[in-house]
Amino acid sequence: MIVNNRGAHFIEFHSTDKELIVMIRNLLESNHKISIKNPKGEGHKVAYRIQIGSKEIFGDLLILGFMPNKSLILDFPMVPKRFQRDFVRGYFDGDGSVYFKKHKSKDRNNKRWIFTSRFTSGNKKFLESLHAKLALKGGFITKKTRGYELVFSHRDSVALYHLMYHNECRGLYLNRKNKLFRKALRTLYGIK
């Protein structure tokens, strides 16, 4: 969220995942241009951005608890209970990841599947409140070089999948993350 020197109000979305930016633009029924920001250096990815000027949307988002530079001060917003799963899925699409691969353990001869899911944030307090809202049995928060991660192991990742991808979400999610979750469930449990 940006207010420029002339008092114009903008909402800006940026991500290294172009699919996410395209989905946001489509949901807002916008025809605004998606711009590309080249990587700052080695280890950085190309980023995509859409900026929409709307005092009305800006004001509505402020009422809902959004704010400029939210990542360091954000607390879990007041989301009506019926939309909490959708909020969690949206946050996961923007700042979450799912991991599913086979690894050989040092103390075993056979490879085994590793299945985890993670949420990232610069704000530990936000992840603590997210963890409490999810009410999953496990999970832990770890400090990273830049920010924090809320990490869920195998069983909690299955529960998180069922929480986020319910029948009413109408395909409003990043396909690649959903596909990896489904691959894990199919491989480990035979669930389609």
Secondary structure, DSSP 8 states (H G I E B T S, - for coil): -EE-TT--EEEEEEES-HHHHHHHHHHTT-----EEE--SSTT---EEEEEEE-HHHHHHHHHTT--TTGGGT-------GGGHHHHHHHHHHHHEEEEEEEEE-TT-SSEEEEEEEEEEES-HHHHHHHHHHHT-S--EEEEETTEEEEEE-HHHHHHHHHHHS-GGGTT-S-HHHHHHHHHHHHHHH---
